[in-house]
Amino acid sequence: MSATAKTSSLFRRFASPIVRASHHTLDGVCASRRGFLKGSASVVLASGLGGAVLSACGGGDLDADLPETPHLVSVSNFRDLAGVGPGYLTVDGKRVRRGAFYRANVLTLSSADEASIDKLGIASVYDLRTPGEIARTDDVLPGGATAQTLNVLGTSDFVTPMLDTADAAVAFMESQARAYVTGAAQRAAYGTLLTHLAEGAGAQLFHSNAGKDRAGWVAALLLSIANVPLDVITQDYLLSNTYLVASINAQAETLRTQDGEAAATIQMPLLEVQETYLQAGFDQVQSSYGTMANYLTRGLGMSQTTIDTLRSRLVS
């Protein structure tokens, strides 16, 4: 089937296998995926945009007007939504603005990292964790930042189910991603967050526990609104495996030591991200709402004015 035929349907489902960050390349992303984001925000995506896709890390020289995003040892999945370099390129020739939005895992900031993050002028922090997760690990906030909690899961705590196989763990993670689209608590929290991000002043940061699932979905939504090619959105999502590699390896080793190799293998899909997790969320958007634009307005309750305001903050 030609690439043209593959992109002919706006509602064509994604159909690629599981690809982990270490093996993922642009060649592995089906051209038909670009059709899905037609209708999100106000710009229609076109097929055949491979030449416009930045590398997963952004590429190019740093914006001279902004400091380089610091690497935080104590908050390993901290990063600028725009990537590194000048910012991800959008399909309409703009770039995602650096220094506007940051994403992270739980803010266990060391003194050195706290000094580094304070230089970014982060005004607001949005914590997407459950009360139980927050009780176990408090945030260390950047200087001058206000904090708001938005319990995306709508439960008192995150509880990992009993799982017998790695496939069952993958299925659980995919079901979590679909619930971001269908769940009432999830939709309310995400709608509130995106509205706050559109209306807030100054740089803003959102985070979850590992910064890969709940926060990863927010990042994918924001990059979709900015009209970043889906190839790059997927690569950005999978970068959590790179940023969290030391944590993933440490947790896996603990599982091997305590419960054996089989247990570590079963739990591994919970520690990382896989392409099918993001795919499951996007598939559910298609199934439930048809387009990303409908999901944002009907599902998350955002007005078109708010979406437009958010996009204006996202791109330069």
C-alpha positions in Angstrom: 0.0 0.0 0.0 1.4 3.4 -0.9 2.0 6.2 1.7 -0.8 8.2 0.0 -3.3 5.4 0.5 -2.2 5.0 4.1 -2.9 8.6 4.8 -6.2 8.8 3.0 -8.4 8.3 6.1 -8.5 10.8 8.9 -9.6 8.1 11.3 -7.2 5.4 10.3 -5.9 3.5 13.4 -2.2 3.3 14.2 -0.8 -0.2 13.5 2.9 -0.3 14.4 4.5 -2.9 16.8 5.9 -2.1 20.3 9.1 -0.1 19.8 11.2 0.9 22.8 13.3 4.1 22.8 16.6 2.3 22.2 15.2 0.8 19.0 12.9 3.5 17.8 13.7 5.4 14.6 11.7 7.6 12.2 11.7 4.8 9.7 9.7 2.7 12.1 6.8 5.3 12.3 4.1 4.7 9.7 3.3 7.7 7.5 -0.4 7.1 8.1 -0.1 8.3 11.7 0.2 11.9 10.6 -3.4 11.8 9.4 -4.7 11.4 12.9 -3.8 14.9 14.1 -5.7 16.6 11.3 -8.2 18.9 13.0 -6.3 19.3 16.2 -5.8 23.0 17.1 -6.4 24.9 13.8 -3.9 23.6 11.3 -4.4 20.5 9.2 -1.4 18.1 9.1 -0.3 16.8 5.7 1.5 13.6 4.8 5.1 13.4 3.7 6.6 15.8 6.2 9.7 13.8 7.0 12.0 16.6 6.0 10.5 18.9 8.6 10.9 16.5 11.5 13.5 17.4 14.1 15.5 14.8 15.9 14.2 13.5 19.2 16.4 15.9 21.1 15.5 19.0 19.1 18.7 19.6 17.1 20.4 22.8 16.2 21.9 25.6 18.3 20.5 26.9 21.5 18.5 30.1 21.6 20.9 32.8 22.6 18.2 34.5 24.7 17.6 31.5 27.0 19.9 29.5 29.2 20.4 25.8 28.4 17.9 23.6 30.2 19.8 22.2 33.1 20.3 18.5 33.6 19.0 17.7 37.1 20.6 14.7 38.7 18.0 14.5 41.4 15.0 14.9 39.0 16.2 12.9 36.1 13.1 13.3 33.8 13.1 17.1 34.0 13.1 18.7 30.6 11.8 21.5 28.5 8.6 20.6 26.6 10.2 22.2 23.5 13.1 19.8 23.6 16.7 21.0 23.4 18.2 23.3 20.8 15.9 25.9 19.2 12.7 23.9 20.0 10.7 21.3 18.0 9.7 22.3 14.6 6.0 22.4 13.8 4.4 21.4 10.5 3.6 25.0 9.7 7.1 26.2 10.0 7.1 27.5 13.6 9.0 26.3 16.6 7.8 25.2 20.1 8.9 28.0 22.4 11.6 27.1 24.9 11.3 28.2 28.5 7.5 28.3 28.6 6.6 24.8 29.8 8.6 22.2 31.7 7.8 18.5 32.5 9.3 16.3 35.2 9.1 13.4 37.6 8.6 14.1 41.3 10.6 17.1 42.5 13.1 15.6 44.8 15.5 18.5 44.2 18.9 18.5 45.7 20.4 21.8 46.8 22.5 22.0 43.7 19.6 21.2 41.4 17.3 23.6 43.3 19.8 26.4 42.6 19.8 25.4 38.9 16.1 25.2 38.5 15.6 28.5 40.3 17.3 30.3 37.4 14.4 29.3 35.0 11.8 31.5 36.7 9.2 28.8 37.1 6.1 30.4 38.5 3.7 27.5 38.8 4.0 23.8 39.5 1.1 21.3 38.8 1.4 18.0 40.6 -0.6 15.3 38.9 -0.1 12.6 41.6 -2.6 11.0 44.0 -2.7 12.0 47.7 -1.0 8.7 48.6 2.0 9.4 46.3 2.3 13.0 47.5 2.2 11.8 51.2 5.2 9.5 50.5 7.3 12.1 48.7 6.8 15.8 49.0 7.8 18.2 46.2 10.7 20.6 46.7 9.4 23.6 44.9 11.5 26.0 42.8 12.0 29.3 44.5 8.9 31.6 44.2 6.7 28.9 42.6 3.2 28.3 43.6 1.8 24.7 43.7 -1.5 23.1 42.8 -2.4 19.4 42.9 -4.6 17.8 40.2 -5.3 14.2 41.0 -5.5 12.8 37.5 -6.4 9.3 38.6 -9.1 10.4 41.0 -8.1 7.8 43.5 -6.5 8.0 46.9 -3.4 6.2 45.7 -1.9 4.5 42.7 -2.1 0.7 43.3 -0.3 -1.7 41.0 -2.5 -4.7 40.2 -1.3 -8.3 40.5 0.2 -9.2 37.2 1.2 -12.7 35.9 3.0 -11.8 32.7 4.8 -9.0 30.9 1.9 -8.9 28.4 -0.5 -8.3 31.2 1.6 -5.4 32.4 1.6 -3.9 28.9 -2.2 -4.3 28.7 -2.5 -2.6 32.0 -0.4 0.4 30.9 -2.4 0.7 27.7 -5.7 0.6 29.7 -4.3 3.4 31.8 -3.6 5.5 28.7 -7.1 4.9 27.4 -8.6 5.9 30.7 -6.8 9.3 30.3 -9.3 9.8 27.5 -12.4 8.2 28.9 -12.3 8.7 32.7 -14.2 11.5 34.2 -11.6 12.3 36.8 -8.8 12.2 34.2 -10.7 14.5 31.8 -11.6 17.0 34.5 -8.0 17.2 35.7 -6.4 17.4 32.2 -8.9 20.0 31.1 -8.2 22.1 34.2 -4.5 21.8 33.8 -4.5 22.8 30.1 -6.7 25.8 30.9 -4.3 26.9 33.7 -1.4 26.4 31.4 -3.1 28.7 28.8 -4.0 31.4 31.3 -1.0 31.3 33.7 1.7 33.8 33.8 5.4 32.9 33.6 7.1 29.6 33.0 5.1 26.6 34.3 5.9 23.0 35.2 3.8 19.9 35.4 4.8 16.5 36.7 3.7 13.1 37.8 5.5 10.4 39.8 7.9 9.2 37.1 7.0 12.0 34.7 6.4 9.5 31.9 2.7 8.5 31.9 0.4 11.1 33.3 2.8 13.9 32.5 3.7 12.2 29.2 0.1 12.4 28.0 0.0 16.1 28.9 3.2 16.7 26.9 1.7 14.8 23.9 -1.4 16.9 24.0 0.6 20.1 24.2 2.8 19.2 21.3 -0.3 18.1 19.4 -1.8 21.6 20.0 1.4 23.1 18.8 1.2 21.1 15.6 4.4 19.1 16.1 4.6 16.1 13.7 3.4 12.9 15.3 6.7 11.3 14.6 8.4 13.7 16.9 5.7 13.6 19.5 6.2 9.8 19.7 10.0 10.2 19.9 9.6 12.8 22.7 7.3 10.4 24.6 9.8 7.6 24.3 12.7 9.8 25.6 11.5 9.1 29.1 13.2 5.7 28.8 16.5 7.6 28.2 16.1 10.1 30.9 15.0 7.5 33.4 17.4 4.7 32.4 19.3 4.8 35.7 16.1 4.7 37.7 14.6 1.9 35.6 17.8 -0.2 35.9 17.9 0.3 39.6 14.3 -0.7 40.1 14.7 -3.7 37.9 17.8 -4.8 39.8 15.9 -4.4 43.1 13.1 -6.6 41.8 15.6 -9.2 40.6 17.2 -9.3 44.0 14.0 -9.5 46.0 11.7 -11.5 43.8 13.8 -13.0 41.0 14.3 -12.5 37.3 10.8 -13.5 36.3 9.2 -10.8 38.5 11.5 -8.2 37.1 10.5 -9.2 33.6 6.9 -9.0 34.4 7.2 -5.6 36.1 9.5 -4.0 33.4 6.6 -2.6 31.3 5.4 -0.6 34.3 8.8 1.0 34.7 9.2 2.2 31.1 7.2 3.7 28.3 6.4 1.9 25.1 5.0 3.3 21.9 1.8 1.3 22.2 0.9 3.2 25.4 0.8 6.5 23.6 -0.8 4.8 20.6 -3.6 3.4 22.9 -4.4 7.0 24.1 -4.5 8.4 20.6 -6.6 5.4 19.4 -9.1 6.1 22.2 -9.3 9.7 21.2 -10.2 8.6 17.7 -12.7 6.0 18.9 -14.4 8.4 21.4 -14.1 11.7 19.7 -12.9 11.3 16.1 -10.3 14.1 16.3 -8.0 15.6 18.8 -9.9 18.9 18.5 -13.1 17.2 19.6 -11.4 15.6 22.5 -10.0 19.0 23.7 -13.4 20.7 23.4 -16.0 18.1 24.1 -13.9 15.7 26.3 -11.8 18.2 28.3 -14.2 21.1 28.2 -11.8 23.6 26.7 -13.1 26.5 24.6 -11.5 27.2 21.2 -10.4 30.5 22.6 -8.4 28.7 25.4 -6.9 26.3 22.9 -5.8 29.2 20.6 -4.4 31.0 23.6 -2.5 27.9 24.6 -1.1 27.4 21.1 0.1 31.1 21.0 2.0 30.4 24.2 3.4 27.2 22.8 4.8 28.4 19.5 7.0 31.2 18.3 
